[in-house]
Amino acid sequence: MPTVEQGIQSQLRNIEKEYGRSIDELVAVVAKSGLTKHNEVVAMLKERYGMRHGAAHRVSLVSRDRMVPTSQVSAPALSPNLQVAAASEVDNELESWLRSAYDDAG
């Protein structure tokens, strides 16, 4: 049975294939747009690239994860252990959310 992470990676490969742009390129488009709200990013991707909602949603989430607000503490000020713990917490939250959404969808 595939893991949640394998499912996400498969979705990202399919997005790249379907829309002819790498995820890095799409993240750069989101960054250049200056949009920060999830719904605005999703709407922009759907309008500009004709993306389906699920694809635009995933690109928005990946973009948000890769962008670091300038107001946050710089990475060198944090110990590597704290950074790993924070990433682990996000993974657990995301996995829980995805399982819940999947269960709700029936």
C-alpha positions in Angstrom: 0.0 0.0 0.0 1.5 3.4 -1.0 2.3 5.9 1.7 0.9 9.4 1.8 4.2 10.8 0.7 4.3 8.4 -2.3 0.8 9.6 -3.3 1.9 13.2 -3.1 5.0 12.5 -5.2 2.9 10.8 -7.8 0.5 13.7 -7.9 3.4 16.1 -8.4 4.8 14.0 -11.2 1.4 14.0 -12.9 1.0 17.8 -12.5 4.4 18.3 -14.2 3.4 15.9 -17.0 -0.1 17.4 -17.5 0.9 21.1 -17.4 4.3 20.9 -19.0 6.1 22.8 -16.2 8.3 21.5 -13.3 7.1 22.0 -9.8 10.0 24.3 -9.3 8.8 26.5 -12.2 5.3 26.6 -10.8 6.6 27.5 -7.3 8.6 30.3 -8.9 5.4 31.6 -10.6 3.6 31.6 -7.3 6.5 33.4 -5.6 6.6 36.0 -8.4 2.9 36.6 -8.1 3.2 38.0 -4.6 0.0 36.2 -3.6 0.1 34.7 -0.1 -3.4 33.5 0.5 -4.1 29.9 -0.5 -7.4 30.6 -2.2 -5.9 33.4 -4.2 -3.0 31.2 -5.4 -5.3 28.4 -6.3 -7.5 30.8 -8.3 -4.5 32.3 -10.1 -3.1 28.9 -11.1 -6.6 27.8 -12.3 -7.0 30.9 -14.4 -3.5 31.2 -15.8 -2.8 27.6 -16.5 -6.2 26.0 -16.6 -5.3 23.8 -13.7 -7.8 21.5 -12.0 -8.6 22.5 -8.5 -6.7 19.5 -7.0 -3.5 20.3 -8.9 -3.7 24.0 -8.1 -4.3 23.1 -4.4 -1.2 20.9 -4.3 1.0 23.5 -6.1 -0.2 26.1 -3.6 0.7 23.9 -0.6 4.1 23.0 -2.0 4.8 26.7 -2.7 3.8 27.7 0.8 6.1 25.0 2.3 9.0 26.2 0.2 8.6 29.9 0.9 9.9 31.2 4.2 8.4 34.5 5.4 11.1 37.1 6.0 9.6 37.7 9.5 10.7 34.3 10.7 13.9 33.6 12.6 16.7 32.9 10.2 17.6 29.2 9.8 21.2 29.6 11.2 19.7 30.8 14.5 17.8 27.5 14.9 19.4 24.3 15.9 19.2 21.5 13.3 17.3 19.3 15.9 14.6 22.0 16.1 14.3 22.2 12.4 13.8 18.4 12.0 11.3 18.3 14.8 9.2 21.1 13.2 9.3 19.3 9.8 8.2 16.1 11.5 5.3 17.8 13.2 4.1 19.3 9.8 4.4 15.8 8.2 2.2 14.3 11.0 -0.3 17.1 10.7 -0.5 16.8 6.9 -0.8 13.0 7.0 -3.6 13.3 9.6 -5.4 15.9 7.6 -5.1 13.9 4.4 -6.4 10.7 6.1 -9.3 12.7 7.5 -10.1 14.2 4.1 -9.9 10.8 2.4 -12.2 9.2 5.0 -14.7 12.1 4.7 -14.7 11.7 0.9 -15.9 8.1 1.4 
